[in-house]
């Protein structure tokens, strides 16, 4: 991989250096392993640079939009600068309009958005490198690489590895990851989801699954206050029961799910108070070889009554991003993501139509 647009990196450095002690910074982020670890690295780096962080939120996760209620919170907190991490807000016109009210930067590894982002600094791998699989340059690696140019943060490498493992991007960052494994004297495993870093990712998924309390905020705080991977795992031990429940669905998936179109499509509809879609779909699509080229869809109810969608096809035989978006067109729902992994939500009233479209699409 080579840098093809150094000026974009320079603009980011100028953006950060231009934040004064009087300015007020907000961070809007995703709640998965990549989103949480990139946020923690950014916050720690900015604090070491004496920047004033006054507000952080993952409220953008559900609808992938900067809506009026969250915008008002930014105003109430007198925010001057906004960092958006691992959320493709450039996909939504109104979000872009709201972000333009602040000095804003989006750091993300999704496809380029559909709307003009003049006035907003957008940092995506495809905009400054020649990397072929830009989605594998996950947000935590972007943040780590960018902030390393500004301040010493090599003590946070374990957080970067956790996010890389959570996004299944370690293959292209093997040299970086192996160096860190050697530094921390950890045993290597070609399937890094079986290591301590993968286990921490599962605990983060567990925090995301509990909808009736702010477990994501709890997890972020506990990881932030951890000095290494072992301490972080111990600090999130309360979520182990979610891993056990998730493992049940993974181990019994073929009996619980329904297959369509000569086993090309597998749909599991989960009736649980926990939101385990992402953990189940990831476990299925990355585990047994049989499912590597299958389109796996997990459906479960959200706290607000809508249905959460999680799609996976780890060898990219099916473009999860395009299929989810296409099948939601004209329905009360939204979604997107990457080729091997995408998510979204849909109303209960429109779910059967969405399901019918998926079955017709994955033929």
N, C-alpha and C positions, 0 to 999 in steps of 0.2 A: 504494500500500500504506500502511495506517495501523496504528499500534500500538493494540491493543484491550485489552491486559492489561499495563499498566505494572508492576503489582505483581510479576509473574513476573520481569521484568528486574531489579527492585529486589532480589528474593530472590537472584538470581544474583550481583549486586554484593556483597550481604552475605555470600554463601557464600565468594567469593574473598577479600574483605577479612578474613573471619574465620579465614583460614588463617595461623597464626602461624609464626615462624621455626623453631619446634621440631617442627611438624607435618611429616608425610612424605607426599608426593603421588605418585600413580600415574596414568598415562594409558594407557587401553586404546583402540585405534583400528583403523580399517580400513586396508588397505594400498594402496588405489587413490590416484589423484591428489588427490581430495577429502579422503580420510582422512589422507594424509601431509602435505599442505600445512596442513590445519587443526591437526594435531598440532604441527608446527613453529612455527606462529604462536602457539599456546597456550603451548608450552614457552618460547619467547623472551619472551613477554609476562610469564609468571609469574616467569621468572628476573630480568627487569627490576624486578619487584616484590619480589625477594629471597625468593621461595617456594622450598621445598626439594623438587625433583623427584628421587625415588629409584628410580623404576621406570617403564619404558614397554614396551608389548608389543602386537603385532598377532596374538597367538595366538588371539584370539576370531574371526578371520576365517573359518576353515574351517567351524566348526559354529555360528557366531553365538550362542555360549553362553559363560557364565563357568563353566567346569567346575572340578572339585575341584583338579586339578593347578595351574591358574593361580591359583585362590583361595589355595592353600597358599603360592604364591610371594609373594602380596600380604601374607600373614601373616608369612612369613619376613623380608620387608623392612620389617616394622613399619609398614605403610602406614596412614595415618589418613584420607586423602581420596582419592577416585577420580573421575577425569574419564573418561567414555566418549564417544568421538567417532565419529559416522557408523556406529554399530552399534546396531541396534534390540534391545538386550538386554531391553527391556520386553515383548518377544514371548515370553519364556521365564520360567516361574514360578521355577525353581531359580536362575536368574541373578539375578532380583530379590531372592530370599532371601539370596543371597550378598552382593549389593551393599549390602543393609541393614545388614551388619556394619560398614560404613564410612560416613563422610559422603560421599555420592555425588551426582554430577550426570551426566545423560545429555544430550548435545547432538547432535541428530539431525534428519533431515528425512524419515524414513520415516513411514508411517501410525502412528496410535496403537496401542500394545500392548494385549494382551488381559487383562493382569493388573494388580492393584492395586499402585500404586507409592508408597503412603504411606511417607514416610521418605526418599524419593529425589526430588531436584529434577530434573524432566524439562523440557527446553527444546526445544520443537518449534515451527516457524513457525505451525502451525495453532492453537497454544495461546495466542499473544500477538499475532497479526496477522490482518488480513482478507485475506491473500493467497489468490488462487484456486488456483493451482498450487503448493501448499506444497512439493512435492518439488523445485521449482526454486530454493527458498531453501536452497541446498546448505550442508553443514556448515561449509565454510571461510568462507563469507560470514557465517554465524551467529557463528562464533568471532571473526572479524575485527570485526564490528559490536559484539559484546558486550565484547570486550577493549578496543576503542577507547574505551569509556566509562570505562575504568579507568586506561589508560596510553597514551602516544603510541606508535603502531606503524605510522605511515603509510609508513615505509621498507619495510614488509613487504607492500605492496599487490601487488607482482609475484607473490608466493606466493598471494594471494587470487585473482588473475586465473587463475593456473594451475589451481587447484582448480575454479573456475567453468567454465573451458573443458573440463576433464576430465569434468565432469558435464553438459556441453552446456546450461548454464543462462544463457549470456551474453545471450540476448535480453531477459530482464526486468531485467538489470543493465547495460544498454547505456550509460547515462549514466556510471556508475561506471567501467566498463571503458574507455570512450573517453577519460575524463579521465586515466586512468593511461597509456593509449597516448600521449596528448599529452605527459604528464609525462616519459615515457621516450623520446620522439621516435621512436616506432615507426610503421611503415606499417600502416594499417587494412585489414582484409579482413573482409567480411561473414561469411565462413565461418572463424571463428577457429581451427578445428582445423588450418588450413593455416599458422598463424603460428608463431612461436618458442614460444609457450605451448603450442600443440597438439603441437609436436615434443617438448617436455619431458614432456608427458603420455604420449606414445608411449614415451619412454625409461623412464618409471616403469612402464608396462605391461610393458616388456621386463624390468625388474628382477623384477616379479611372476611372470614366466613361467618363470624359472629356479628349479627346485624343490629342487635338491640342495645349495644353499648359501644363506646369509642375504643374498641380494642386495637384499631390501627394506630390511634394516637398513643395508646399505652405501649404498643410494640415499638413505635418510633422512639419514644422517650427512653425505653429500656435499652434499645440497641445503641442509641446516642451515648448513653452513660456506660457502655461496655468498652473494655479496653482490648478485647480480642474475641475470637470466634467462640471459644469455650464459655466465656462469661456471657456472651449474648445468648447462647443456647440455654444456659441456666436461667437467665432472666426472662426467657419466654416459655419456660417449662409448663406453664398453665395451659398451653395450647396443644399439648401432646395428645389429648383425647380426640382432637379433630383429625390428627394424622391417622389414628387408629380407625376412626369412622370412615375416612377417605379410603384407607387401605381395603376396607370391606367392599366398597363399590368397585375398586380396581380389580381385586381378586375374583369377584363374582360378576364382572362386567358382561361376559358373553351370555350369562343366564338372565341378567336384569335388563339389558338393552335389547332393542329391536333392530334387525338389520334389513336393508333394502337394496334392491338392484344388484343381486349377486354379491352381497357383502361389501359393496363399495361404500355404502353409507351405514353408519351406526348411530342411533339416537337413544340416549338415556334420559328419561324424564324423572327427576329426583324430587321426592316430596319430603323435604327436611327443613327444620328451622334454621339449619346452617346453610350458608351459601358456599358450596364446595365445588362448583362447576369447574373453575380453572385448575384446581389441584387434581380433580378426577381426569379431566381431558388431557392434561399434561402427563399424568401417570400412565394412562392408556396408550397415548400416541408415542411415547418415548420408551415404553417398556417392551412388551412382546413384539417381536418382529412382524407378526401377522398384521398389526395395525399401522405399520409405518406408512403404507401407501393408501390407507383408508381415510375417509372423511368422518371424523368423530365429532358428534354434537351433543353437548350436555345442556339440559334445560332445567332450570330451577327457579322458584319464586323468590323475588326480592321482598324486602320489608314493606315497600310501598305497593305491593300487589302486582307489579309488573313481572314479566318473566325474563330472567337473565339467560343469555346465550353464550356458550363458550365452544368454539370450533377449533379443531386441530387436524393437521395433516403434516407430520414432521418431515417427510421427504419431498414435500411441495408438489406432489402429484396433482393436488387440487389447490387452487388459489382461494384460501379461506377468506381473505379480505374481500375479493371481488364477489364471491358467492354470497357471503353474508349481506353485503351492500345491495346486490342485485335483488335478492329475495325479500329485502325489506322495503324496496322502492314502493312508494304510495301507501305504505302501511303506517300505523302508529308505532314507530320504532326507529332505532338508529343503531349503527354499529360500524365496525371496521377494525383494522389492525395491520397484520403482515400476511405474507403468503402462507407460511406454515401455521400461523396462529392468529385468531381474530375473536372478537367478542361483540356483544351488543345487548339490546333489550327490545322487547315487543310487548304490546298490551295482550292481555288474555283473550280479548275479543278477536284480535288479528292473528293469534298464534296458529290456528289450524290452517289458515291461508298461507302463512309463512312456511309451515311444515310441508304443505302440499308442493310449494314452489321448490323447497330444498330437495324433496324426493325427485322432482322432475329435473332438477339441475344436475344432481350428482348421479348420472346415469352411466 
